[in-house]
């Protein structure tokens, strides 16, 4: 058969199938008046023959399962859905453009429009049918579903539907009653830039999903992370609908692996829905350029998904799609349990094919992303005409949409505990040198064993064994689909391993009802920052709204770090994650530098007792000397710093922040003791607690005044820091400890490195014990050679032998 004949044959086959679908849909319309009434459509919403057949099958399934008494009940609810969907789209466009609304639908005079309209209008219009469809399915099945929206800038769709259906938070319903004045205040507050006296936004409405949006758990401002998180979020018995975008798909890879992770035993039912409108801000998406929906379907099939395409302009299509995905996934899990199938199961995936901004003038254009009319209706002209034209097509009379909202009343959400609880027993404290990572490994396994009810996720970009987490890996195993003999792998493993830092940290961020741990090379952990920051910001807003996050503190362990990873060149020598997280609010992002095994375990214990926070533990994996006993380790975590040696009333002070820096500080102290120079050595575990607070929440976690006064008294005249990080970063954050340039010097990572060992790294960055001694001497007005030998002084001046002050990696053989 020639290519032309084959094309004609396929075309004929498709045409025949379309004719069959049309005939069946027509038959249902002819014999069922209620079905025909719904199929007629409403406003801008019409129903294809394919969707009509899907709705008939849905009604049949709901009838057989006992959710409805007759098919007509389903059709009546879907009529209400169409009416509600139109009215929500009407409200969305008013949120963008108008500051005054009349519920009788009258045309607006130019002065009733905003001077500076704003909104991600096109995407929001596309989200209305999707979210409304989920609400309708909730009602039809009397089952609550959680939701996640990757395109958080489409929040207008969620806020509009929640207000119209009465599912918004109580405070919002009270603030914006469903009257002309109430709705006018609602649209006027959308993108209201006004600020309160305390510097917070005046309006509870935001440009993205926020804590004032009922059911929100993710801002969605960082495109792509919802696609990495949704499969890990719901617990067994829970249901989650994840609204995704084709733009986010190209922003962040890794969502391709969702099918690889899903297991019925520890995952709830997930329904991923991609809104495929084919456009980003000012050009088509890569998916659209590569072949559109057909290309994406084929791509997903190769990744273990079972994709299908629906009409993304029809809310009923979303109802059918979500229901079908859940049924399919439930059946797949049951088949595995019965031994009739194995993981990975094909994960259903809905692609909602639509045009950006469907339902309003300007749809499908670049302008539809934000302001589809191209100009402001306030200025009159064509924009005003098109606005009125579009609004009239969407408008539903007050009594119609209110009855529709009432007809789709929502079931109560599943009850969840106010907070996750954890049994935090005492660690097995150590009194000998050992790897702090190995100590954490043992303690974490102990915590897992005494908390069997908590789902565990370990985020591992790579090399868990190299990072000394052997017992964790042997106990929990890599999650794989085909375990390899002799390797710690299992179908139900709890270690999520992928060479993608964003993907593995997202697995833990999503597991908000469980016990989590992330372990990474420090240099590459920096790639996690965007995902972590999104969670940190959202949790902070929850705290400010007096509804604190309920998830256990998340430990992100940075190891194989700057000072012990010299063999891998400077690409592997980067403390940026700790530095970046120190820039976040210190009550939400805790950055700590354990010095030995006991302080590492004490920090991990404290992390799991802290709710809704991210702890970055910068931990060496090499064996470290025993420095702090159990009491001292817990005091160090509680206070943020501790005196290691000497009298804090002495005028000279060495402050170490980092395990290797502490060892250098102690060597410097040894030399000062030899020279009979009075001094003290302080270990600074958590620099962020010695900063100038930026608000009252941060002030509440600062080190107590008594600690500051005892460890860092005014009597100290000269202070030298030895920092794991870049020295300027430490000084900037620990501002309260900086005595000024004439009295303070900070040593640390100064972007020098290469293929070196730890001592070589210290020398290259001028952060050795000898550099610290010389710095104190200079601050004190002393000649450094009073405290250093000529050879040592020459070495730190770059004119002598480095191995007069550091260890030689290849000492002479005897």
Rosetta blueprint (number, residue, H / E / L):
1 X L
2 X L
3 X H
4 X H
5 X H
6 X H
7 X H
8 X H
9 X H
10 X H
11 X H
12 X H
13 X H
14 X H
15 X H
16 X H
17 X H
18 X H
19 X H
20 X H
21 X H
22 X H
23 X H
24 X H
25 X H
26 X H
27 X H
28 X H
29 X H
30 X H
31 X H
32 X L
33 X H
34 X H
35 X H
36 X H
37 X H
38 X H
39 X H
40 X L
41 X L
42 X E
43 X L
44 X L
45 X E
46 X L
47 X L
48 X L
49 X H
50 X H
51 X H
52 X H
53 X H
54 X H
55 X H
56 X H
57 X H
58 X H
59 X H
60 X H
61 X H
62 X H
63 X H
64 X H
65 X L
66 X L
67 X L
68 X L
69 X L
70 X L
71 X H
72 X H
73 X H
74 X H
75 X H
76 X H
77 X H
78 X H
79 X H
80 X H
81 X H
82 X H
83 X H
84 X H
85 X H
86 X H
87 X H
88 X H
89 X H
90 X H
91 X H
92 X H
93 X H
94 X H
95 X H
96 X H
97 X H
98 X E
99 X L
100 X L
101 X L
102 X L
103 X L
104 X L
105 X L
106 X L
107 X L
108 X L
109 X L
110 X H
111 X H
112 X H
113 X E
114 X L
115 X L
116 X L
117 X L
118 X L
119 X L
120 X L
121 X H
122 X H
123 X H
124 X H
125 X H
126 X H
127 X H
128 X H
129 X H
130 X H
131 X H
132 X H
133 X H
134 X H
135 X H
136 X H
137 X H
138 X H
139 X H
140 X H
141 X H
142 X L
143 X L
144 X L
145 X L
146 X E
147 X E
148 X E
149 X E
150 X L
151 X L
152 X H
153 X H
154 X H
155 X H
156 X H
157 X H
158 X H
159 X H
160 X H
161 X H
162 X H
163 X H
164 X H
165 X H
166 X L
167 X L
168 X L
169 X L
170 X H
171 X H
172 X H
173 X H
174 X H
175 X H
176 X L
177 X L
178 X L
179 X L
180 X H
181 X H
182 X H
183 X H
184 X H
185 X H
186 X H
187 X H
188 X H
189 X H
190 X L
191 X L
192 X L
193 X L
194 X L
195 X E
196 X L
197 X L
198 X L
199 X L
200 X L
201 X E
202 X L
203 X L
204 X L
205 X L
206 X L
207 X L
208 X L
209 X L
210 X L
211 X L
212 X L
213 X L
214 X L
215 X L
216 X L
217 X L
218 X L
219 X L
220 X L
221 X L
222 X L
223 X L
224 X L
225 X H
226 X H
227 X H
228 X H
229 X H
230 X H
231 X H
232 X H
233 X H
234 X L
235 X L
236 X L
237 X L
238 X L
239 X E
240 X E
241 X E
242 X E
243 X E
244 X E
245 X E
246 X H
247 X H
248 X H
249 X H
250 X H
251 X H
252 X L
253 X L
254 X L
255 X H
256 X H
257 X H
258 X H
259 X H
260 X H
261 X H
262 X L
263 X L
264 X L
265 X L
266 X L
267 X L
268 X L
269 X E
270 X E
271 X E
272 X E
273 X E
274 X E
275 X E
276 X E
277 X L
278 X L
279 X E
280 X L
281 X L
282 X L
283 X L
284 X E
285 X L
286 X H
287 X H
288 X H
289 X H
290 X H
291 X L
292 X H
293 X H
294 X H
295 X H
296 X H
297 X H
298 X H
299 X H
300 X H
301 X H
302 X H
303 X L
304 X L
305 X E
306 X E
307 X E
308 X E
309 X E
310 X E
311 X E
312 X L
313 X L
314 X L
315 X H
316 X H
317 X H
318 X H
319 X H
320 X H
321 X H
322 X H
323 X H
324 X H
325 X H
326 X H
327 X H
328 X H
329 X H
330 X H
331 X H
332 X H
333 X H
334 X H
335 X H
336 X H
337 X H
338 X L
339 X L
340 X L
341 X L
342 X L
343 X L
344 X L
345 X L
346 X L
347 X E
348 X E
349 X E
350 X E
351 X E
352 X E
353 X E
354 X L
355 X L
356 X L
357 X L
358 X L
359 X L
360 X L
361 X L
362 X L
363 X L
364 X L
365 X L
366 X H
367 X H
368 X H
369 X H
370 X L
371 X L
372 X L
373 X L
374 X L
375 X L
376 X L
377 X H
378 X H
379 X H
380 X L
381 X H
382 X H
383 X H
384 X H
385 X H
386 X H
387 X H
388 X H
389 X H
390 X H
391 X H
392 X H
393 X H
394 X H
395 X L
396 X L
397 X L
398 X H
399 X H
400 X H
401 X H
402 X H
403 X H
404 X H
405 X H
406 X H
407 X H
408 X L
409 X L
410 X L
411 X L
412 X L
413 X L
414 X L
415 X L
416 X L
417 X L
418 X L
419 X L
420 X L
421 X L
422 X L
423 X L
424 X L
425 X L
426 X L
427 X L
428 X L
429 X L
430 X L
431 X L
432 X L
433 X L
434 X E
435 X E
436 X H
437 X H
438 X H
439 X H
440 X H
441 X H
442 X H
443 X H
444 X H
445 X H
446 X H
447 X H
448 X H
449 X H
450 X H
451 X L
452 X L
453 X L
454 X L
455 X L
456 X E
457 X E
458 X E
459 X E
460 X E
461 X L
462 X L
463 X L
464 X L
465 X L
466 X L
467 X L
468 X L
469 X L
470 X H
471 X H
472 X H
473 X H
474 X H
475 X H
476 X H
477 X L
478 X E
479 X E
480 X L
481 X L
482 X L
483 X L
484 X L
485 X L
486 X L
487 X L
488 X L
489 X E
490 X E
491 X L
492 X L
493 X L
494 X L
495 X E
496 X E
497 X E
498 X L
499 X L
500 X L
501 X H
502 X H
503 X H
504 X H
505 X H
506 X H
507 X H
508 X H
509 X H
510 X H
511 X L
512 X L
513 X L
514 X L
515 X E
516 X E
517 X E
518 X E
519 X E
520 X E
521 X E
522 X H
523 X H
524 X H
525 X H
526 X H
527 X H
528 X H
529 X H
530 X H
531 X H
532 X H
533 X H
534 X H
535 X H
536 X H
537 X H
538 X H
539 X H
540 X H
541 X H
542 X H
543 X H
544 X H
545 X L
546 X L
547 X L
548 X L
549 X L
550 X L
551 X L
552 X E
553 X L
554 X E
555 X E
556 X E
557 X E
558 X E
559 X E
560 X L
561 X L
562 X H
563 X H
564 X H
565 X L
566 X H
567 X H
568 X H
569 X L
570 X H
571 X H
572 X H
573 X L
574 X L
575 X L
576 X H
577 X H
578 X H
579 X H
580 X H
581 X H
582 X H
583 X L
584 X L
585 X L
586 X L
587 X L
588 X L
589 X E
590 X E
591 X E
592 X E
593 X L
594 X L
595 X L
596 X L
597 X H
598 X H
599 X H
600 X H
601 X H
602 X H
603 X H
604 X H
605 X H
606 X H
607 X H
608 X H
609 X L
610 X L
611 X E
612 X L
613 X L
614 X E
615 X E
616 X E
617 X E
618 X E
619 X L
620 X L
621 X L
622 X L
623 X E
624 X E
625 X L
626 X L
627 X L
628 X L
629 X L
630 X H
631 X H
632 X H
633 X H
634 X H
635 X H
636 X H
637 X H
638 X H
639 X H
640 X L
641 X E
642 X E
643 X E
644 X E
645 X E
646 X E
647 X L
648 X L
649 X L
650 X L
651 X L
652 X E
653 X E
654 X E
655 X E
656 X E
657 X E
658 X L
659 X H
660 X H
661 X H
662 X H
663 X H
664 X H
665 X H
666 X H
667 X H
668 X H
669 X H
670 X H
671 X H
672 X H
673 X H
674 X H
675 X L
676 X L
677 X L
678 X L
679 X L
680 X E
681 X E
682 X E
683 X E
684 X E
685 X L
686 X L
687 X H
688 X H
689 X H
690 X H
691 X L
692 X L
693 X L
694 X L
695 X L
696 X H
697 X H
698 X H
699 X H
700 X L
701 X L
702 X L
703 X L
704 X L
705 X H
706 X H
707 X H
708 X H
709 X H
710 X H
711 X H
712 X L
713 X L
714 X L
715 X L
716 X L
717 X L
718 X E
719 X E
720 X E
721 X E
722 X E
723 X E
724 X L
725 X L
726 X L
727 X H
728 X H
729 X H
730 X H
731 X H
732 X H
733 X H
734 X L
735 X H
736 X H
737 X H
738 X L
739 X L
740 X L
741 X L
742 X L
743 X L
744 X E
745 X E
746 X E
747 X E
748 X L
749 X L
750 X L
751 X L
752 X L
753 X L
754 X L
755 X L
756 X L
757 X L
758 X H
759 X H
760 X H
761 X H
762 X H
763 X H
764 X H
765 X L
766 X L
767 X L
768 X L
769 X H
770 X H
771 X H
772 X H
773 X H
774 X H
775 X H
776 X H
777 X H
778 X H
779 X H
780 X L
781 X L
782 X L
783 X L
784 X H
785 X H
786 X H
787 X L
788 X L
789 X L
790 X H
791 X H
792 X H
793 X H
794 X H
795 X H
796 X H
797 X L
798 X L
799 X L
800 X L
801 X L
802 X H
803 X H
804 X H
805 X L
806 X L
807 X L
808 X L
809 X L
810 X L
811 X L
812 X L
813 X L
814 X L
